[in-house]
């Protein structure tokens, strides 16, 4: 998971200065709209909406955009009906990919995602072929140097975290989906900055990629995430630190 979480962290840092900010807003607006439609427009009683609004604020989305997305979700304003589903596939080196989709035209989106896989010499998979390898969890990544390891572990576990792993540069705290917000709040209250904090799908095992496959899978990830209907891509690749650093430097 280390290599993939580092990539996700890099992507988040880039997002604040990304020239494609409009695309980021589009994805967050869809998430707010769906969250409000499914769970109501009050963030206090709708954890998914609360998290989506936090993402909007992190991305410096104008409040008017946020308000209209909420109103479309609650039906106060007319809007497009989005469908949520997942697609699965195999990337370079045999790594597994699980793709969260939000689309107003399922057939069109599936065809476009299939085309991306084909162009990159990768393959789509049948439903369930790779999803069994992933579990929905909360993930909080803290960079080393921001906090003492023992302090972070004690704080996180006391707040309900399941586990904490450490690698060369970061600590990765995992939680159940229901405990995520409590752990996130505990870290925030202790003024511990997170490089990444999200509910995501974490793989049971990871596949370590060589340089060639690593470069190919990062290109595939970029292409998929650039597609408007793709909300998030989960993967089980692990990439050597020196390659991740080259990617971050290039970005």
C-alpha positions, 0 to 999 in steps of 0.5 A, a space after each residue: 500500500 505504501 507506494 500507492 498511498 504515496 502517489 495519492 498523497 502526491 496527487 493531493 498536494 498537486 491538486 491545490 495548484 493543478 491547472 485542472 482545478 475545474 475537473 477537481 471541482 466537477 468530481 467534488 460537486 458530483 459527490 456532494 450532489 449524490 451524498 445529499 440525494 442519498 442522505 439529506 442536505 444536513 451535514 451533521 446527520 450525513 457523514 458522507 456529505 460532511 466529508 464531501 464538504 470538507 473536500 470542497 473546502 480543502 480544494 477552495 471551491 467557491 461557496 456558491 458552487 457548493 450550495 448549488 450542488 447541495 440544492 441539486 442533491 436535495 431537489 431544490 434545484 433541477 440537476 442531472 441524475 448520476 449513477 454510482 458503480 465500480 469498474 475493475 481491471 488489471 494494470 501493468 505487472 498484474 496489479 488490480 484496479 478498482 475504479 469508482 464511477 459517477 456517471 449520467 450515462 453508464 454505457 458511454 462511461 464503460 466504453 470510455 474506460 475500456 478504451 483507456 485500458 485497451 490503449 495502455 495494453 491493460 484489460 478490464 475485469 469482470 465484476 468481482 474479479 478484483 474487488 474481493 482483494 480490497 476492503 473499505 477503510 479509513 486511511 490517514 497518512 502522516 508524514 514522519 517528523 510531524 509527530 512522535 510515532 508512539 504519540 500518534 499510535 496511542 492517540 489513533 488507537 485510543 480514538 478507535 483506529 484499527 492499525 498503524 504502519 510505518 515506512 521510510 517517510 510516513 505513518 499510515 493509520 487505518 480505521 473502520 469506516 464508522 471510526 474514521 471521523 473520530 480518529 480524524 478529529 482526534 488528530 486534528 484536535 492534537 494539531 497533527 497534520 495529515 497528508 491524506 485523510 479519506 475513506 478508501 478501498 485498501 488492498 489486502 496485499 500489494 504487488 511490487 512493480 519494477 521501473 517499467 511497470 511503475 511508469 506505465 501504471 502511473 500513466 494509466 492512473 493519471 489517464 483514468 483520473 483525468 476522465 470526468 466520470 472517474 471519482 477515484 482509482 484504488 490499486 494494489 501496486 507498490 512502487 519503490 521510493 526512488 521512482 515515486 520521488 522522480 514522479 513527484 519531481 516531474 509533477 
